[in-house]
């Protein structure tokens, strides 16, 4: 927990139709990042990009060589070593088309799904990985729950 950390969040909604309230997202990102960040950090920068499925497919193809859409991508720049106090955390890209579709399939709101994807992306920026083994997957699910509690219960 790093409550004194200064968090700068850059918001870019390429969809132009998002029901997501950017000012609230920025405040919630600050809570989440302060919760996750180690104490040596003084300032951290995050970029969030909301796109359509077709834009996500292009980004996924260009950046990862996968010619398909996905729900969320994370492009980390953060490094815990050396302990540089001012860093760029990275970028989280969310497909709002997929977000809406998954919210219907799962049976919760678009906002709930958006925050689930955002937290998932931010955790990847901090180095959490659910694809390495079951222990890491369990830890990441636990951290997702803790971060979502910050958003929805405070």
N, C-alpha and C positions, 0 to 999 in steps of 0.2 A: 504494500500500500504506500502510495506516494502522493499525499494530499496537496503538497506544495508544487507539484509538477504543472508547468504551463503547457497546455495542449492547444495546438492550432489545427483546426480541421478545415480542409478545403472541400467544398461541396459542389458537385457538378451533375445536374440532372439533365441528361441528354434526351430523356423521353418527353419532357415538357407536359406530362400529364399525371405526374405522380401525386398520389394522395398523402405522401409522406411529408411531414412538416420538418423542414430543414433545420430551423432553429432548435427544435426539441431534439433532433438527432445529434446536433453538435453538442448540446448540453449532456446528452446521454453518453456520447463518445468520451467526453471528458471524465465522467464518472468511471466508465469501464477502463479507460487507459490508466487513470490514476490508481485504480484498484490493481491492475496487472503490472504496472511499471516498477522496476527496481528503484531503490532510493537514490542511486547515484545520478539518475537523470534529472535534469532541471527543465528541459524543454523538449517537446516531441511534436512532430508534425505528421498529420494523417491526411490522405486524399481519399475521397469517396466519389465514385463515378457510378451513376445509374444509367443503364442502357437498355435497348431492346434486345430481343433474341438474335436478330440479324447482326447487330453491332457486336454482341457478345461472341457470336460465331467468328467474326472477323478478328477480334482481339485474341480469342483462344487460338485461332489458326496462326496469327502472326507471332504471338508470344510463346505459345506452347506446342505449335505444330499439330494441333488437334482441330480438324475442320468440323466442329460441332459446337452447339451452344451448351451452356452449363448455367447453374444458378449463381455461383459466386466464384470469383478468382481473387487471389491475393498475390501481390508482388512486393515482397519484403525488401527493405533496405536497412533495417535495424540490425545492430550487432551489440551483443552484451560485452564483448571483449574486442578491443580495449574499451574501457569504460569512459567513453566520450559523453559529456553531460548534455550536449545539444545534438539531436539526431532527427532524421526523417524516418518515421516508422515504416511507411510504405503506402501502397494503394490497395483499396478494396473496390472491386468492380462487381456490381450486382445487376443481373438481368431482371427487370421488373416484370417482363412477360412471364418468365419462369417462376418468379416469386408469386405472382397472382395465381398461376396454375397450381403450384404446390400448395398454396393456402387452401384452395378448393379441395384438392386431393386429401390433405391432412385434416381439414375441417376446422381451421382456425382463421383468424382475420389476416388480411394482407399485412397489416402493421406487425402482428405477431411474427409472421413469416419473415418480414423484412429484418426485424431485429435478430431473429435466429440466424439469418444469413450474415448480417453485419458482425455479430459477435463471433461467429465461426471464422469469418475472414480476419478479424482483428487477432484472434488467437493464433491463426497461422502466421500472422506478421510477427508475433512474439515467439515463434518457433514451435508452437504446439503442433502435433501431427497425429492424426487418427489412423493413418495408413501404415504405420511402422509395425505395430504389434497391439495386442489386446490391452495391455497395461497402459500404453500411451493413449489408446482410444478411450479407455475408461476415464483417464485423467482429463482428457479434452472434454468429454461429456460433462464431467463434474464442473469444470471451469465454465463451460457454456451455461450450465444451470446457475452458477453463482453470479455470473455477469448478467444474465437475464433477470435474476432477482433484483439486481441493482436498478435496472430499468423499470421494472413493473411493480416493485414494492416500496420504492423510496420516492 
